[in-house]
Amino acid sequence: MSEGRAARTIAATNGVAQDTAFGAVIAPIHLSTTFKFPAFEQAGPYDYSRLGNPTRDQLADTIAKLEGGARAVMVASGMAALDLALSSLRPGDLLVAPHDCYGGTHRLLSLRAARGHYRVSFVDQTDETALAAALAQVPKVVLVETPSNPLMRVVDIRHVTAGARTVGALSVVDNTFLSPALQQPIALGADLVVHSTTKFLNGHSDVIGGAVIAADAALGEELAAWANTIGVTGSPLDAYLTLRGVRTLFVRVERQQQTAGRLAAFLEAHPAVSRVHYPGLPTHPGHAIARAQQAGFGAMLSFELSGGRAAVRTLVGALQVFTLAESLGGVESLIAHPPTMTHAAMDPEARTIAGITDGLLRLSIGLEAEDDLLADLARALEAVAGA
Ligand SMILES: *Cc1c(COP(=O)(O)O)cnc(C)c1O
């Protein structure tokens, strides 16, 4: 019934005003773990909430529509979503993953590989030769994360998923950094999309959650069944809160990215900053691809201070509006130091290969007034220059 409606209409209203019991405009939350059988040997639409729950299904249905997929499976975290999306891999199978992926993803893949669950090859997917060499080894799954965390490298989704298809590999795209409001990987050839709904989809930094969206209904069913079997499905309360966040996804992200663009330009012109990584800057190496495959440049950026770790210490100590914290995608602006925070689990050598230097800082832009954020950064950078 939402056929033909704009994505922002689906985000704001999918499932609204459907309550048959009381006519509630906002669907009630169903916390019940178990559901009554109408009669002996006769099950209703739901029996047990690990397998299925109306509140969680409403969120799943909304996210599946936003991503243009056949089905979404809501799970307890982004990490659970990644693990579920990779659950078809068997011992000996090869997974090609980005060399600069999210730190927790790097740890998950490395530890599963160390336990012999599958083999993993970390590759710079923007390097044509390295990508071709990896595909020549006939991987079973190719994992893409774009823009990447924390360096905002942009990978051509259409190109990589087409390459994966030619060798018979499943392609999985982590779309956490942009959300379906700005990028829809299934339309670009992805088989599965993964989200940490903790980030932009929920958007209020109060729920840990994840989603896997399948382009194909049969694969989606299989993953849903496996999520139930291993017990990683998300809680109804989390689903309720996340759906409330999804209602405002488009306005949040659009406003946040507008501010991010202005801050990126300001940082690029600042003498204490040696590099800015933001796909919206014409100087960014992935700018043209980002322009082609994204509906916007997003609200995440990172930059490098020429003064290294000492300058980082001064800057984060001087900031008053930005909060020093991990995570992203909330309404409050956050600053993180990847080498000591999000990517601390990665060994120093892998960090160097990925280009994560000691002077690197990552920003998640929230909904504060642009001028307050700009003034905060300007003041803190003055402290760096004066130190
Ligand atoms: C946060 C994040 C994850 C992990 O999600 P959790 O909800 O923290 O488990 C995976 N991928 C990316 C890109 C992330 O930013």
The ligand as an SDF file (V2000), in Angstrom:
LIG
                    3D

 15 15  0  0  0  0  0  0  0  0999 V2000
   28.9510    1.1090   14.8870 C   0  0  0  0  0  0  0  0  0  0  0  0
   29.2140    0.3960   13.6250 C   0  0  0  0  0  0  0  0  0  0  0  0
   29.1050   -0.9990   13.5580 C   0  0  0  0  0  0  0  0  0  0  0  0
   28.7800   -1.8360   14.7650 C   0  0  0  0  0  0  0  0  0  0  0  0
   27.5010   -1.5810   15.2510 O   0  0  0  0  0  0  0  0  0  0  0  0
   27.0630   -1.7940   16.7890 P   0  0  0  0  0  0  0  0  0  0  0  0
   25.6300   -1.4040   16.7780 O   0  0  0  0  0  0  0  0  0  0  0  0
   27.9280   -0.9200   17.6200 O   0  0  0  0  0  0  0  0  0  0  0  0
   27.2790   -3.2380   17.1100 O   0  0  0  0  0  0  0  0  0  0  0  0
   29.3220   -1.5920   12.3260 C   0  0  0  0  0  0  0  0  0  0  0  0
   29.6600   -0.8810   11.2340 N   0  0  0  0  0  0  0  0  0  0  0  0
   29.8000    0.4570   11.2780 C   0  0  0  0  0  0  0  0  0  0  0  0
   30.1790    1.1950   10.0370 C   0  0  0  0  0  0  0  0  0  0  0  0
   29.5860    1.1360   12.4700 C   0  0  0  0  0  0  0  0  0  0  0  0
   29.7390    2.4710   12.5020 O   0  0  0  0  0  0  0  0  0  0  0  0
  1  2  1  0
  2  3  1  0
  2 14  2  0
  3  4  1  0
  3 10  2  0
  4  5  1  0
  5  6  1  0
  6  7  2  0
  6  8  1  0
  6  9  1  0
 10 11  1  0
 11 12  2  0
 12 13  1  0
 12 14  1  0
 14 15  1  0
M  END
$$$$
